[in-house]
Every structure is written in C-alpha cells, then in structure tokens.
Amino acid sequence: MNWLGVVSRDHVRRGVALGIAQIGHGGRAGVARMAPGDVLVYYSPRATLGDGTPLRAFTAIGVVDDGEPWQADEGGSRAWRRRVVYDRGAVEVPLDDLRHRLELTAAPHWGHRLRRGLVPLSDHDAVVVRSAMTPS
C-alpha cells in the first residue's frame, strides 16, 4: 500500500531525522492504518505549520519499518508514531512539476482529500513521485 501524508516541511524534516512518521497532529488513526512495507510519501502544502507561505512540494519518501505504532512521551506531547526508513537521497519536488502526470490531481476537487492528513496513493502515483524524488 502507498500513502500520502500531508505535513508541513519542518515537521517532515524532524520525522526524517528521527526515522519516524507522525500523522494528523500525533493521532493514532493515521499511523495505525500503515503496515510494514508500505510506502509513505510526504506532501507539504507549507514549509511551516501555521505559516501562510505555500510550499506545495513532495518533501520525503520512505518505507514503513517493522513494528507497531507507539505513543511517544515528550513532556506533554503524547503523539503516536511509527518507524520509517527514509530515502536520505530523495530531493524535494514541487507538485507543479508532476501535477500533469498524477492520478491524484486528475480527480475533481482533489485538494479536499488532502485535508484528511493521510490518503491512499495509487501505485502509479507512487512510482511517478519516487522517480522524480530519487533521480539517478
């Protein structure tokens, strides 16, 4: 299964550095839907949560690692997480560079789906995004 997580770039970078996924403001539902071996692509509508400056780019890609979701305890924050092995060589790719090739953006009102924070991503779209993010 492939997933598209919608998260600000600063939070994506922190997750990549820690080797974890955290979706939907730390709720359990998103990470519980993922299984080991699933592909996770992050799309960041903004660079920073709450910042009005749009980014609209794919910012990380990885594979969900073995193990179950767990609840982190970081002094007041009890976010649910899952281990992910990220492709550290992946480059950020603007959505506009791929929009014309994606099934996701071909659907009417496709942006409304992203408000869920985690949406299934077709195999086709996962290949298109991976190819763009990991040039040889």
N, C-alpha and C positions, 0 to 999 in steps of 0.2 A: 504494500500500500504506500502511496505517496501523500504527503501532507504539505499544505502551505500554511505556515504560521505567520500571523500579521503582528509585528512587534517593532517598536522604534529601534533604529540602528544602535543607539547607545546600549540598550538592553540586549540586543543581539550580540554585540561585541563582548559584553560581560559574560553572557552564556557560553559563547565560544571559548573564551579564556578559561572558564570553569569546566568546560566539557559537559554542559547540561542544557536541557530545554526547560523553559518555563513559559507557559501559555496562559492567556486570559487572566492577567494580574495575579498569577500564582494559584489559580483554582485547580482542583484535582481533575475535573472532567476532561480537559484537553489532553493532558499527559497520559491519562488512563486509556484514551482511545488509541494511542500509539502502541505498536508492538515491536519487539526486537526485529531488526532488519528493515523496518520501514524507512523510507527516505523523508527527510524533513528539509524543506526549503523555506527560508525566511524572506518575507517581503516586508519592507519598511516604508510605510507611507510618509514617515517623518524621521528626521535624524534624531530628535529628542522628544520624549513624551511631553505633551503639553506645548511644544514649540509650534508655532504656526507655519514655519517654513517647510514646504513639501520636499520630500526626497524621491519617493516613488521608485524604489530600486529593490532588486533581489540582493540580499546582503550576506547570506550564508547558506551552505548546504552541507548536510551530513546524514549519517545513518544512525538510527536508534540502536543503542547498545543493549546487551543482555541486562536483565534485572527488572525489578518492579519500580513503579513510581514511589518516591518517598517524600516526606514532608520535612523540609529544612527548618532549622530553628536559628534565626539570625537576629536575636534580640528584638522581638516584637513582630518580625515578619515570619510567617509560618507557611511559606509558599511550597507548593507541590512541584517536584522536579523529576526529570528522567535523564539518564546518561545518554549522551550523543557523541559519536565520533565524527568530528567535523573535518571537512576537506580544508586544510590550512592553506592550500594554494589557490583556493577559489577567489575570484575577483568579483567586485560589486558590478552589477549590470543594471542600467536603467530599464524600467519597464517599457518605455517607448521603443527601445531597441528590439524588443521581442513581441510587442503587442500584436502585430500583424500575423504572427506565427502561432499564437497560443489559442487553445480551445477555451480556456478560462475567460479571456477577454472578448471572445466572439459572442458570448451569451448576452442578451439584453440585460441591462442593469447589473452587470457582473460585479461592480464595486460594492453593491449592497451585501453580497455574500461574505465579503471580507470582514464585515463588522462582527462576525461570529468569533473571529480571532484564530480559528483553525478550521480549514476546509480541505476536503479531499482534492487531490491534484491528479489529473489523468496521467497515465504512463507517457503519453505523447508530450505533454507539457513538462513533465519531469526531465525527459530526455533533452528537450529544447533548452531548458534553463541550465541543466548540468553542462551541456555542450558550450553554452555561452560563458558560464562561470569558470569553467576549467579548460581554457584554451591550451592546445598542445604546443 
